[in-house]
Amino acid sequence: MKQIVCVKWGTGYGPEYVNRLYGMVSRHITGPFRVVCLTDDRAGIRAEVECFDLPELGVPHPERTAGKWRKQVLWGETVPGLEGVALFIDLDSVIVGSLDPYFEFGNEDDVICARNWARPLARLGQTSVFRFKVGANAHLLKNFRADPQGVADKYGFEQHYVTASVTGGIKFWPESWTRHFRLHCMPAFPLNYFVTAHCPKDALIVTFPGGPNPDDVLMGCWNKNVPPYRTRLQHLMALFSGPRVDEKRWRHLRRYVLPVPWIAEAWKD
């Protein structure tokens, strides 16, 4: 049984993200599978998804950090609804190829991640997509709970903490499998004003860490600070007046995206 797990908490992502993840998984996997969602709100999630209550972190969430530390509950001795090997996929991911290789690569005791694309020369994992054995690295959650602010201050991001703490070290997927939308799909500025983001050859999953989100770029906007289908001229004029993608003008200038048809085709129930 191939197990896929996702985590949904707060209001950042609606149930449609879980529902579309299930739809994508079902189209890109062979053999028996199950999708497990750990969540604080089951409303609107399709019946095929097995929902379990998201465990409490058990300590105050660290301050002064952008890390998604709530995901540390996946490293507990037990995880609701799961046992054995599971593949975690962030909700803001678009599956474009077979998931089978993610279950066939390496050994079942390995923790396997994508390489952190933003820092390619460092041996850092990116936890948008990772495979793990439930309970095999329970010291991660235990040590985090013992000093959550100290861990966050030292590592900054939960994925850096995972990289440094997994027994035996993390392993990496083949580079082409897991791609980063901003870094691997978007044309370089200023070509992004004229060329649509592409789906990289041999990619299996496209991830969106740090934004934008799939529901925005499929409509041709970077985030919900600006209306969709904003023209090039309107985007440029917003440098001086009107809502901007980012308060910093140089970031607003660079963050323009045309509608992405292949996301609309892939990211659906």
Buried (B, 14 or more C-beta within 10 A) or exposed (E): EBBBBBBBBEEEBBBBBBBBBBBBBEEBBEEEBBBBBBBEBBEEBBEEBBBBEBBEBEBEEBEEBEBBBBBBBBBBEEBBBBEEBBBBBBBBBBBBBBBBEBBEBBEEEBBBBBBBBEEEEEEBBBBBBBBBBBBBBEBBBEBBBEEBBEBBEEBBBBBBBBBBBBEEEBBBBEEEBBBBBBEBBBBEEEEBBEEBBEBBEEBBBBBBBEBBBBBBBBBBBBBEBBEBEBEEEEBBEBEEEEEBBBEEEEEBBBBBBBBBEBBEEBBBE
